[in-house]
Amino acid sequence: KKIHTVIRLHSLKYLLILFLLAGSGFNSVFAQTINYTEYAGEVIDADSKKPLIFATLTVDNTNVTTITNSEGQFSLKVPKEYSENKLTIAFLGYKTKQIAITDLNEEKNKILMTEFVMALPEASVDAPNDAEALVKETLNRKGENYLNESTVMTAFYRETIKKRRTNVSLSEAVVNIYKTPYSSNKTDALELYKARKSTDYTKLDTVALKLQGGPFNTLFVDMVKYPKYIFTEETLNYYDFSFDTSTRVNDQLIYVINFKQKPDI
């Protein structure tokens, strides 16, 4: 009995030592894996304090980037080798902003964006004054003004289902988009690279409505490439068009046009 007890005690010692070694090895691997710093916060309008949805945040000279969610919030993982770089924040209609990553906190960052105001000359012969006519001309010349060769793009997709202010389902994906020329009638193609989905079924209602969605259907939001889904010769007359404040992208003047359905339609 004593011999058996001693053997069991030795076995337990060896087993405990193995667990300790395995645990220390796991901690070492885990420590080596975390080689980045995660920053979180929100991007908002400097005056109204409203969240800016889908603002782009990019670490300069890298492919590390993210966008804000539907509440203007972001989470960005920056490898420590880029900790001395700058972060560029961009949003259409706002001045592009640069911040040193060393100036960021790991949580509760508030990035204020200032609206871009462009002074236009008092009189310009070339400035369009008919918003609907400009839309028609743009659609007619899309082969000249937009990509006229096949292009491969990488995009990020996010789809959420909310119950009040809480996300009950979240789908995210990185996709490759094979964009055909705008002068071509061929449909664009999409390839799923990575995807993940999380759903809390306990918070979903008993009756749930599933709308047609997914990454592929978002391709048809490109109204210039697929105008038939919203702008045709007939349906153009269903909308009132008006000019909004112009802006600039890469030093090019961009006309912003609003459109809304006519009251009698």
N, C-alpha and C positions, 0 to 999 in steps of 0.2 A: 504493500500500500504506500509506503514511504517513497519507494522508487517511482511509482506511478505519479505521485503527487509532485515530486521533483521534476519529472519529465514534463508534466503539464505546466508547471510554473515556468520552466525554461521556454516551453512552446509559446506561452502567453507573452513572455518577455520579447522573444523574437518577433512575434506578431505585432506587438506594440511598437517595436523599433521600426518594423517595415512600414507601419502606418505613419509614423512620425517622418520617416524619410520620404514617403510618398507625398505627405502633406507639404513638407518643405519644398519638394520638387515642384509641386503644383503652384505654390506661392511664387516660386522663382519664375516659372513659365508665365504665370498671370501677370507678374510685374513687368516681364519683358514684353508682353502683348500690349499693355496700355502704354503706348508711346505718343499719345495725343492729349490735348486739352480741349474740353468741351465748353463752349460758350453759349449762353442762352439769353434771350431778351426779346425786345419788340421794336419794330420800326413804325414810327408815327409821324403824322403831319405836325410841323413845328407850331403852327397857329391853332388849328382846330383840335389837335391831339387825337385825331381819328387814326385808326390803324391802317397801314398801307398793305393791301393784300397782294401777294405774289411779287413783292420787292425782291431783287436779286442781290445776294451777298457773295462776293468772290474774293478769295485770297489771291493777291496779285502774283502774277507769273507762275500760277499753278492751275490745276484743274479741280481744286477744292472749292466747291460752291454749294449754295443752298438757296431756297426761297422761303419767304414768310407764308404762314398758313392763313386761313380765313379770318383769323383774329390779329393778324400782323405779327405773330410771334415766330421766332426762329430758334433753331438749335444747330450749331456748327461745330464739327469736330476738326480741330486743326492739328496736324502732326507737329511735334515739337521742333522739328527741323525748320518749320516755317514760322516759328513764333516771333521772329524779328520782321516779318513781312508786314505789308499794309493790307487792310480790308477795304474793298471798294463796294459801296452800296449804291444801287441804281434803281430808279423807278420812273416810268414814262411820265413826263410832265414836271419832273422835279430835278433839281441840280444834283449831279452825281457827287457823292461824298466819299472821302477817304479817311480812314481811322487807323492808327497804329494798333496792331493786335495787342501790344504790351499795355495799351491804355484801357483794354476791356476787362471787365470783371467776369468771373465764371458764371454768374447769374444776375438776373434783373438789370440787364443793360437796356437803356432807352436811347435809341438812335433817332434824332430829330431830323427830318428832311424838309428842305425849303422848296416851295413851288417855283418852277422856272418861269420867269416873266420876261418875255421878249418884246422889245420896243420895235414896232413896225413903222415904216415911213408913213407920213400923212397921206401921200398919194402914190399909188403904184399901178402902172398900166397893166402889168402882168399878173397882178393879184386877182384870183378868181372871185366872182361875186355870186355865183349860182352853185350852191352846194350839190344839188341833184345832178346838174350837168357835169360837175367834176367827178362824181361817183360813176356816171355812165362812161365818161372818157377814160377813167382809170380801168374799168372793167374791159373796155374795148382794146386797151393797149397793155394788158397785163403781160403779154409775151415780151414786151419791150422793157417794162419797168420792174419786172420780177424775174426770178431765176428761170433761165431758159436752158438749163442743163440738169441732168440727174444729180442729186445731192444726197449724201447720207448724214443724218443728224442724230444726236443722242439727246433724249428728253427724259424728264422726270414727270411721273403721273401720280396724282393723289385724288382719291375719292372718299368722301366721308358721309356717314349717315348720323344725324344728330337727333337727340331727344331733348328738347329745350336747349340748354347750353352745353350738354354733355355729349361727347362722341360715343356712339354705341357700336359703330363699325368704321374701320379705317383700312383702306386698301392703298398700297403704294407700289410703284413699279418703275424700273429704269428700262427704257425701250429704245430701240434703234428704228429711226424713221427713214424709209427710202423714198425720198421726195422726187416725183417726176417733174419734168419741165411744166411751167404754167401754161405753155402753149399746147401741151399735150392733153388728150382726153383720157389718158390712162389714170387709173386710181392709184393713189399712194399706197405703199405697203408698210407694215409695221411688224417688228420682231421683238418679242418679249425677252429681255436680257436677265433681269432679276425681278422678283415680286414677293410681296408678303401681304398678309391680311390678318386682321385681328377683329373679332366680333364678340361683344358681350350679349349673348342671347337672353340673359336674365333681364336686361333693360329694354329689350325690344317689345313692342306691343304684340298682342295676340294676332292681330291682322297687320301684315306688313305689305307695303306696295313697292314693287321693284320696277324702277324705270329702266329703260334701255340705256346702258352706259358702257363703260369700259374704255381702255386706251384707244382702240381702233375708231370708235365713233367720234372721238374728239378731233380726229383729222378733218372732219367735215365742218368744223367751226371756222376753218379757213375760207372766208366768204369770197375771196378773190379767186381761189382755186376752184371752189364749188359754189358759184353764185346761184345755181338753179334751186338750191334749197331755201333761198330767201329772196334773192334779187333776180327777177326775170323782167322781161319787157312789160309784162302785165302787172307783176307785184310791186314794181318800183313806184307805181302810182298809189300804192296803199300807204305810203309813208311821207311824212314831212321831214325834210332835211334842213339842217342849219349848221353854221360854222361855230366851233368852240374855239377856245384860246389855242393859237398855234404853238408849236414847240420845236425843238431841234434834237436830232439824233445823229451823232457823229458829224456835227457841224452842217447837217442838211436840214433845210426847212421842212417841217412836217405839218400839213393841214389836218386838223382834227375835226371830224364831222359827226354830229349827233343825228340820229334818226329815231322817230317814234311813229307808231301806227296812228293813222288819222282817226279822229273820234267817230266818224260815221261808218267805219269799216267793221 
